[in-house]
Amino acid sequence: MADHLQRPHVVFLLLCCLTSCLSIPDPRQRDALIHQEASMQTGGKVVLSDAEQRLDTRLFRMKQEEMAKADFPPAMHFFKARDLIKNSPIFSLLQKMPKGGALHLHDLAIADVDWLVKNVTYRPYCYMCVTDNRSIRFIFSSQPPKPLQRCSTWILLEHLRAKMVNVTELDNSIRNNLTLFTDQDPEVLYPSQDVIWEVFEQKFLALSGLVSYAPVFREYFYQGLSEFYTDNVMYVELRVLLPEIYELDGSTYDAAFALRTYQDISRQFKAEHPDFYGVRAIYTIHRKVNVSVMTGAVERAIKLQKDFPDFMAGFDMVGREDRGKPLWDFRDALSLPAERGVLMPFFFHAGETNLQGTEVDQNLLDALLFNTSRIGHGFALPRHPLAKDLSRRRGVALEVCPISNQVMKLVKDLRNHPAAGLMSEDHPMVISSDDPAMFGASGLSYDFYEAFVGFGGIRSHLGSLKQLAMNSIRYSSLTPEQQQEALAQWQKKWNKFVSENAF
């Protein structure tokens, strides 16, 4: 931390020396400035081994070739760039790279939508209806379900498919209702933030009916963990809404059941994959609720943390920040843990907006006032110099989700993402993927690609990737002892990755 504070003073003194003593710039001093600035970026102080240097040289050549092409993926909408990224040698290498942890994920969008369509919607007792706004809803039921307001008559998918010669069109239609990803022009289909957020939330409602069915709930979470594990992610912190889980007969379970199920599946997955470090959950509630409901949610969080102390990491709010209430409106509810002597870590979404100067734009400062452990997104942070300084000095990392921020229309060209500047000065940050299934992505590699190639430009290197991976463990909710254990486990994976790819 002291090093960060001293760097600007070193550069200032060097510049003073240059301007006062020289009439013609000295190339050696120029080189010193360039080196000094490069050392300030994320990973700039990481010392690479001989093998890492060989891999870094290989990676640099890949990046030079990538950046020389006419179609540059970070400058394109991800839906148009996805296939280009898939075929990139950098992406192939990133898939193999041990990325540490994914610290910003949401429960209903972590597993491939195709798995839901081809597996879950083909199960018996799966009903579907179509809403007035052309979204869809699902429910599993042993009896014909009760009518749903503003939705068509429930149709048993098993019967519907039996009447069809070719079910591909139906499956494609269902798939399109569960993800934002499209083969159409996304700029035309989703022309504004208002439009895409409305569609986004409708698709989550469609997903909820499938995933909240008890057998699917268990399998979906396991499938999501499998996809992240395959992408070389060893640890996950999941934001969970803990919805009512239901059975075929319509009986339901409470939030504690849902959290216990997450814990049980996490333990099962870890037992079957010993090199996977584990999962922790962050309990969330939609930010559009009133103060009374928020108070109840915080009280529930306190109880859940008491009952699941090793599994539950803390509390957050979800939903569109621009249309929700500012954090300050909930200050009484959010103060309950401190008033009761309970340590309740917060992991607030804050600054996921480009509406400068609004009440919601103050969420960054309010999040820091409530001593948030990390900041979800933090897109607006560079516009808040005090919040930025506090975030750095306190070690409050941003959870940066490049693809999410682009798809949800905060930024068009990822080279212009605020995190590019923050990365150039090694601001505390981690890279995550938010709702990968909703965006047609999977795991973390796509977002790492956008950050490495788009944010970092030609200057980011293997040290940048290594630092970002280590950050995901250092800024996790794990205890210091667990972090050391996880870092040691990650280091073994990293060494193997380097040895297999340094040639």
Helices and strands as residue ranges (DSSP letters): H 2-21, H 27-39, H 50-68, G 73-75, H 78-86, H 89-96, E 101-106, G 107-109, H 113-118, G 120-122, E 126-130, E 136-140, E 155-156, H 157-162, H 168-176, H 186-189, H 193-211, H 214-230, E 235-240, E 245-246, E 252-253, H 255-272, E 278-286, H 291-307, E 312-318, G 321-323, G 327-330, H 331-334, H 336-339, E 349-350, G 360-362, H 363-369, E 374-377, G 381-383, H 385-394, E 397-400, H 402-407, G 414-416, H 418-424, E 429-431, G 436-439, H 445-449, I 450-455, H 462-474, H 480-501
